[in-house]
Amino acid sequence: MNASALPLNSTPLCYSIRSPPFVINQSIASAYYSSIFGTLGLTSNLIAFVVLLKSFQQTHSRSRSFLIFLGGLVVTDFMGLLVTGSIVISFHVTQFNWRKVDPYCHFCNFMGMSMVFYGLCPLLLGAAMAVERFIGINRPFARFSSGMPKSRTVSMVLMVWLIAGCIALLPLTGIGSYHMQVPGSWCFFNISSEGNDQAFSLLFSLVGLMCIAVSFLLNTVSVVTLIKVCCGQGSLQRRRDHEVEMMVQLILIMAIASICWCPLLIHILKSATANPVRVPADPRVADDPRNEIVLFYIRMATCNQIFDPWIYIMFQVSQLRSLLHKLCCPEVLSR
């Protein structure tokens, strides 16, 4: 099938609200942002993956489950930047017409699903890591033998990907819908307070905020527990040093995710619960300030995929690890 097979005057769903080509403000459609941040993010995640692979080979089995989570996070961030960044940069370079290239919205739906999938995965993985650390620190006797945590962790990572994938597929079943977004370089679900679009907007925002809340709660409890036992002696102290390192990394991951994602998630939640707002009569006009707000929040969320890998990279610097131990347990080192 091709575009000529479409009925006359028909408008595919993904172009029904905003139809390219747009009359846009060039200040919000910068190709430099996509190129620079995409390259920086991909390079950072590649370096982080190599660092984690070396750490996995050198570390003992107790810490490997945490490294598997980090590896899953790095792979997810890398693929998210690669898939979505390739589409965005291609648009800025070629300025292709979406309605000619993708008359049936298949490409737009794919990008929308990618945005949702690769957006939710880091948040869900952060919550799963918080659960794993909570169990490991507060319920040490509930852990399996040395051979089991690795397989259990892999299963949890796969489960996170499955959950995120199922949520991303919901708009294709009628719960929500993917639409072209200003400046015409990307697709995302329709943020709306009406019908099924409202249901999906609430689902996406509440799942993301719930993941951040769970991470904050469980990480706080784990930190309190570590503070109580941090300055022990002997083998227990050496084991807790590893726990402290992992918890500090996890707290930084949670903090970065909260800063990068909360503005977008809260904006979606507020928009989904607000009174319906009329869309401009001409869908090609893109001067609605809400477009710039959403684009800015999306760019903030993208920064999460760039900052995350540097947490793992920096924690392999021996000086930083030594400083962390001195700050946590100065009295032990002074003995």
Disulfide bonds with the S-S distance in Angstrom:
Cys14-Cys105 1.99
Cys108-Cys187 2.04
